[in-house]
């Protein structure tokens, strides 16, 4: 058990003490006697948000909802920033920002765990390259060729990919209601992207951008399944290690873009996009998704990915003045019904 756990959570005031009493549990330890990564303690990110995040740290459903909200915003931000910044430059600046923020708030822990980061360089390199840098670079690149509708349709297959990869690599079979639930939620996504007219789906023209979206989904599906074998590091060390690997990979891509003379540095609006993707999709969403998989497993967590296009549509209604239609309501109902069925049997 971590001897410093309670001292690290000894915040002033009555509220943190109440949270400690209600939510704290014993931390498990790794072979070296350190806190296990993302354990069921309330050692949550950054002191100033601990009182807010502590009640959520054991609730996978709230964490997944926040994750999908941030990811929905990621696609919107990438589209908004296309005129200001190239996909490779956005990926590079995203991970520069994420690493700087993570290091600024947790440099002592990172320095203390640096030997462990080096010891686990191989899994960190694989997960960081595929799930952090590779996925985002390919996804941003795909959005320059394809429409948001096509991307949303293809993104809906991620739960299926996760179930299939778990079966192939770990022999984990999904219950039949999980599969039915995933299919129902995909139908819900199809309704919302087709705006209630299924003839729209038949008329869609799939292009190279759609193939890139599929490649990106395969990458992130592999990352999600690979988290079962994540290194036994403290959560902030794990997050920094993955982000640092993503930054190194992004540097290689950015140097290639420099040699080709293609980079385009962002203007004021572009920097707002960089700030958003550095904080919310890069740090908070990744941290919440890792924690959710730890709590309920990749198969069940993957079913929630289909909330992303739903939330994206709601964002358009809230911020862009679009109108709520009957197919929005039907799609939301189908997606939540599908998730409910997937949750009926909780095999992970």
C-alpha positions as CSV (number, residue, x, y, z in Angstrom):
1,X,0.0,0.0,0.0
2,X,1.2,3.5,-0.7
3,X,2.3,5.1,2.5
4,X,2.0,8.6,1.0
5,X,-1.5,8.2,-0.3
6,X,-3.4,9.8,2.5
7,X,-0.9,12.6,2.8
8,X,-1.2,13.4,-0.9
9,X,-5.0,13.7,-0.4
10,X,-4.8,15.8,2.8
11,X,-6.5,18.9,1.4
12,X,-7.8,21.6,3.7
13,X,-11.5,22.0,4.3
14,X,-14.4,19.8,5.2
15,X,-15.5,18.9,1.7
16,X,-12.3,17.0,0.8
17,X,-12.5,15.1,4.1
18,X,-16.1,14.1,3.4
19,X,-15.0,12.9,-0.1
20,X,-12.2,10.9,1.4
21,X,-14.5,9.3,3.9
22,X,-17.1,8.4,1.2
23,X,-15.0,7.5,-1.8
24,X,-11.5,6.3,-0.8
25,X,-10.5,2.7,-0.8
26,X,-7.3,0.9,-0.3
27,X,-4.8,1.2,-3.1
28,X,-3.4,-1.8,-4.7
29,X,0.3,-2.1,-5.2
30,X,2.6,-3.1,-7.9
31,X,5.6,-5.3,-7.5
32,X,7.6,-2.3,-6.5
33,X,5.2,-1.2,-3.8
34,X,3.9,1.8,-5.7
35,X,0.3,2.8,-6.3
36,X,-1.2,0.8,-9.2
37,X,-2.1,2.9,-12.2
38,X,-5.5,4.5,-12.0
39,X,-6.4,2.4,-9.0
40,X,-9.7,2.8,-7.2
41,X,-8.5,5.6,-5.0
42,X,-9.5,9.2,-5.4
43,X,-6.0,10.3,-6.2
44,X,-7.4,12.2,-9.1
45,X,-5.8,14.7,-11.5
46,X,-4.4,17.9,-10.0
47,X,-5.1,19.2,-6.6
48,X,-7.4,22.1,-7.6
49,X,-9.9,19.7,-9.3
50,X,-9.8,16.8,-6.8
51,X,-12.9,17.9,-4.9
52,X,-14.8,18.0,-8.2
53,X,-13.4,14.8,-9.8
54,X,-13.2,12.6,-6.8
55,X,-16.9,11.6,-6.8
56,X,-16.7,10.7,-10.5
57,X,-13.5,8.7,-10.4
58,X,-15.3,5.4,-9.7
59,X,-18.2,6.1,-12.1
60,X,-17.3,4.8,-15.5
61,X,-20.6,6.0,-17.0
62,X,-20.0,9.7,-16.2
63,X,-16.4,9.4,-17.2
64,X,-17.4,7.9,-20.6
65,X,-20.0,10.6,-21.2
66,X,-17.4,13.3,-20.6
67,X,-14.9,11.4,-22.8
68,X,-17.4,11.2,-25.7
69,X,-18.3,14.9,-25.2
70,X,-14.7,15.9,-25.5
71,X,-14.2,13.7,-28.5
72,X,-17.2,15.1,-30.2
73,X,-15.7,18.5,-29.7
74,X,-12.4,17.2,-31.1
75,X,-14.0,16.5,-34.5
76,X,-15.7,19.9,-34.5
77,X,-12.5,21.7,-33.6
78,X,-10.5,19.9,-36.3
79,X,-13.0,20.9,-38.9
80,X,-13.1,24.5,-37.7
81,X,-9.3,24.7,-37.8
82,X,-8.8,23.3,-41.3
83,X,-8.3,26.7,-42.8
84,X,-5.7,27.7,-40.2
85,X,-3.6,24.6,-39.6
86,X,-2.6,21.4,-41.4
87,X,-3.4,18.0,-39.8
88,X,0.3,17.2,-39.1
89,X,0.9,20.6,-37.5
90,X,-2.2,20.3,-35.4
91,X,-1.2,16.8,-34.2
92,X,2.3,18.1,-33.4
93,X,1.1,21.2,-31.5
94,X,-1.6,19.2,-29.7
95,X,1.0,16.9,-28.1
96,X,3.4,19.7,-27.4
97,X,0.6,21.4,-25.4
98,X,-0.5,18.2,-23.7
99,X,3.1,17.3,-22.6
100,X,3.8,20.8,-21.3
101,X,0.6,20.9,-19.3
102,X,1.1,17.4,-17.9
103,X,4.7,18.1,-17.0
104,X,3.9,21.5,-15.4
105,X,1.4,20.0,-13.0
106,X,3.1,16.7,-12.2
107,X,6.8,17.1,-12.8
108,X,7.8,15.8,-9.4
109,X,6.0,12.5,-10.0
110,X,7.3,12.2,-13.5
111,X,10.9,12.7,-12.4
112,X,10.5,10.2,-9.6
113,X,9.0,7.6,-12.0
114,X,11.4,8.3,-14.9
115,X,13.3,5.0,-14.4
116,X,10.0,3.2,-14.6
117,X,9.1,5.0,-17.8
118,X,12.4,3.8,-19.4
119,X,11.8,0.3,-18.1
120,X,8.4,0.1,-19.9
121,X,9.4,1.9,-23.0
122,X,8.2,-0.8,-25.4
123,X,4.5,-0.9,-24.4
124,X,4.5,2.9,-24.0
125,X,5.9,3.3,-27.5
126,X,3.3,0.9,-29.0
127,X,0.3,2.4,-27.2
128,X,1.4,6.0,-27.6
129,X,2.2,5.6,-31.3
130,X,-1.0,3.8,-32.2
131,X,-3.5,5.4,-29.9
132,X,-2.3,8.9,-29.3
133,X,-0.2,10.1,-32.3
134,X,-1.2,7.7,-35.1
135,X,-4.9,7.8,-34.5
136,X,-5.2,11.6,-34.3
137,X,-2.9,12.3,-37.3
138,X,-4.7,9.9,-39.5
139,X,-8.1,11.1,-38.3
140,X,-7.3,14.8,-38.9
141,X,-5.9,13.9,-42.3
142,X,-9.1,12.0,-43.2
143,X,-11.3,15.0,-42.3
144,X,-9.6,17.0,-45.1
145,X,-10.9,14.5,-47.6
146,X,-14.2,13.2,-46.3
147,X,-17.4,14.6,-44.8
148,X,-18.5,14.6,-41.2
149,X,-21.4,12.3,-42.1
150,X,-19.1,9.6,-43.6
151,X,-16.7,9.9,-40.7
152,X,-19.5,9.5,-38.2
153,X,-20.8,6.4,-40.0
154,X,-17.4,4.7,-40.1
155,X,-16.7,5.7,-36.5
156,X,-19.7,3.8,-35.4
157,X,-18.0,0.5,-36.1
158,X,-15.4,1.0,-33.4
159,X,-17.4,-1.0,-30.8
160,X,-17.5,-3.9,-33.2
161,X,-13.8,-3.6,-33.8
162,X,-13.1,-3.7,-30.1
163,X,-15.2,-6.8,-29.6
164,X,-13.6,-8.5,-32.5
165,X,-10.0,-7.6,-31.4
166,X,-10.7,-8.8,-27.8
167,X,-11.9,-12.1,-29.3
168,X,-8.9,-12.5,-31.6
169,X,-6.1,-11.4,-29.2
170,X,-7.5,-12.4,-25.8
171,X,-10.2,-15.0,-26.5
172,X,-12.9,-12.8,-24.9
173,X,-16.3,-13.6,-26.3
174,X,-19.0,-11.0,-26.2
175,X,-22.5,-11.9,-25.0
176,X,-25.2,-11.9,-27.7
177,X,-27.0,-9.0,-26.2
178,X,-23.8,-7.0,-26.3
179,X,-23.6,-7.6,-30.0
180,X,-27.3,-6.8,-30.5
181,X,-26.9,-3.6,-28.4
182,X,-24.0,-2.5,-30.6
183,X,-25.9,-3.1,-33.8
184,X,-28.9,-1.1,-32.4
185,X,-26.7,1.8,-31.5
186,X,-25.1,1.8,-35.0
187,X,-28.6,2.0,-36.5
188,X,-29.1,5.1,-34.2
189,X,-26.0,6.7,-35.6
190,X,-27.1,5.9,-39.1
191,X,-30.4,7.7,-38.4
192,X,-28.7,10.9,-37.2
193,X,-26.2,11.1,-40.0
194,X,-28.8,10.4,-42.6
195,X,-31.2,12.9,-41.0
196,X,-33.9,10.3,-41.0
197,X,-33.7,9.5,-44.7
198,X,-32.0,6.1,-45.2
199,X,-31.8,6.8,-48.9
200,X,-29.0,9.3,-48.1
201,X,-26.8,6.4,-46.9
202,X,-27.2,4.6,-50.2
203,X,-26.2,7.7,-52.1
204,X,-23.1,8.4,-50.1
205,X,-19.8,8.5,-52.0
206,X,-17.0,6.9,-50.0
207,X,-13.5,8.1,-50.9
208,X,-9.9,7.9,-49.7
209,X,-10.8,9.9,-46.6
210,X,-13.2,7.3,-45.6
211,X,-10.5,4.6,-45.8
212,X,-8.3,6.8,-43.6
213,X,-11.1,7.1,-41.1
214,X,-11.3,3.3,-41.1
215,X,-7.5,3.0,-40.5
216,X,-7.9,5.5,-37.6
217,X,-10.6,3.5,-36.1
218,X,-8.5,0.3,-36.4
219,X,-5.7,2.1,-34.6
220,X,-7.8,3.3,-31.7
221,X,-9.6,0.0,-31.4
222,X,-6.2,-1.7,-31.1
223,X,-5.1,0.9,-28.5
224,X,-8.3,0.3,-26.5
225,X,-7.8,-3.4,-26.4
226,X,-4.1,-3.0,-25.8
227,X,-4.8,-1.1,-22.6
228,X,-5.4,-4.5,-20.9
229,X,-1.6,-4.8,-21.0
230,X,-0.8,-1.2,-20.0
231,X,2.4,-0.8,-17.9
232,X,1.9,-0.8,-14.1
233,X,2.6,2.9,-13.7
234,X,1.0,5.7,-11.7
235,X,-1.8,7.2,-13.8
236,X,-0.1,10.5,-14.4
237,X,3.2,8.8,-15.3
238,X,1.3,6.6,-17.8
239,X,-0.5,9.6,-19.3
240,X,2.7,11.6,-19.7
241,X,4.6,8.6,-21.1
242,X,2.0,8.0,-23.8
243,X,1.8,11.7,-24.6
244,X,5.6,12.0,-24.7
245,X,5.8,9.1,-27.2
246,X,3.0,10.7,-29.2
247,X,5.1,14.0,-29.3
248,X,8.2,12.2,-30.5
249,X,6.3,10.5,-33.3
250,X,4.6,13.8,-34.2
251,X,8.0,15.5,-34.3
252,X,9.0,13.0,-37.0
253,X,5.8,13.8,-39.0
254,X,6.3,17.5,-38.5
255,X,9.9,17.4,-39.7
256,X,8.7,15.6,-42.8
257,X,6.2,18.3,-43.4
258,X,8.9,21.0,-42.9
259,X,11.1,19.3,-45.5
260,X,8.1,19.3,-48.0
261,X,7.5,23.0,-47.2
262,X,3.9,22.3,-46.3
263,X,3.4,23.4,-42.7
264,X,0.9,26.2,-41.9
265,X,1.1,27.7,-38.5
266,X,-2.2,28.7,-36.9
267,X,-3.7,32.1,-36.6
268,X,-5.7,33.2,-33.5
269,X,-8.6,30.9,-34.2
270,X,-6.2,28.0,-34.9
271,X,-4.5,28.5,-31.5
272,X,-7.9,28.2,-29.8
273,X,-8.3,24.9,-31.5
274,X,-4.9,23.8,-30.4
275,X,-5.7,24.8,-26.8
276,X,-8.9,22.8,-26.8
277,X,-7.5,19.6,-28.3
278,X,-4.4,19.8,-26.0
279,X,-6.5,19.9,-22.8
280,X,-9.8,18.1,-23.4
281,X,-9.4,15.3,-26.0
282,X,-5.7,14.8,-25.3
283,X,-5.4,14.8,-21.5
284,X,-8.9,14.6,-19.9
285,X,-10.6,12.4,-22.4
286,X,-7.7,10.0,-22.6
287,X,-7.4,9.8,-18.8
288,X,-11.1,9.2,-18.4
289,X,-11.2,6.6,-21.1
290,X,-8.3,4.6,-19.6
291,X,-10.0,4.8,-16.2
292,X,-13.3,3.7,-17.7
293,X,-11.7,0.6,-19.4
294,X,-10.1,-0.2,-16.0
295,X,-13.5,-0.1,-14.4
296,X,-15.8,-1.9,-16.9
297,X,-13.6,-3.3,-19.6
298,X,-13.0,-2.4,-23.2
299,X,-16.1,-4.2,-24.7
300,X,-18.5,-2.3,-22.5
301,X,-16.6,1.0,-22.7
302,X,-16.4,0.7,-26.5
303,X,-20.2,0.7,-26.8
304,X,-20.3,4.3,-25.6
305,X,-18.2,5.5,-28.6
306,X,-21.5,5.8,-30.6
307,X,-22.4,8.7,-28.3
308,X,-19.9,10.8,-30.1
309,X,-21.9,11.6,-33.2
310,X,-25.0,12.1,-31.1
311,X,-23.3,14.6,-28.9
312,X,-21.8,16.2,-32.0
313,X,-25.3,16.8,-33.3
314,X,-26.4,18.2,-30.0
315,X,-23.4,20.6,-30.0
316,X,-24.5,21.8,-33.4
317,X,-28.0,22.4,-32.1
318,X,-26.7,24.3,-29.1
319,X,-23.9,26.3,-30.6
320,X,-24.6,26.5,-34.3
321,X,-28.4,27.2,-34.2
322,X,-29.4,23.9,-35.8
323,X,-33.0,22.6,-35.2
324,X,-33.8,19.5,-33.2
325,X,-35.7,17.1,-35.4
326,X,-37.6,13.8,-34.8
327,X,-34.7,11.8,-36.1
328,X,-32.4,13.3,-33.5
329,X,-34.7,12.0,-30.8
330,X,-35.1,8.6,-32.4
331,X,-31.3,8.3,-32.9
332,X,-30.6,9.2,-29.3
333,X,-33.2,6.6,-28.1
334,X,-31.7,3.9,-30.3
335,X,-28.1,4.6,-29.1
336,X,-29.1,4.6,-25.5
337,X,-31.2,1.4,-26.0
338,X,-28.2,-0.2,-27.6
339,X,-25.9,0.8,-24.8
340,X,-28.5,-0.5,-22.3
341,X,-28.6,-3.9,-24.0
342,X,-24.8,-4.0,-24.1
343,X,-24.8,-3.4,-20.3
344,X,-27.4,-6.1,-19.7
345,X,-24.6,-8.8,-19.6
346,X,-21.5,-7.3,-18.0
347,X,-18.9,-9.5,-19.4
348,X,-15.8,-7.5,-20.1
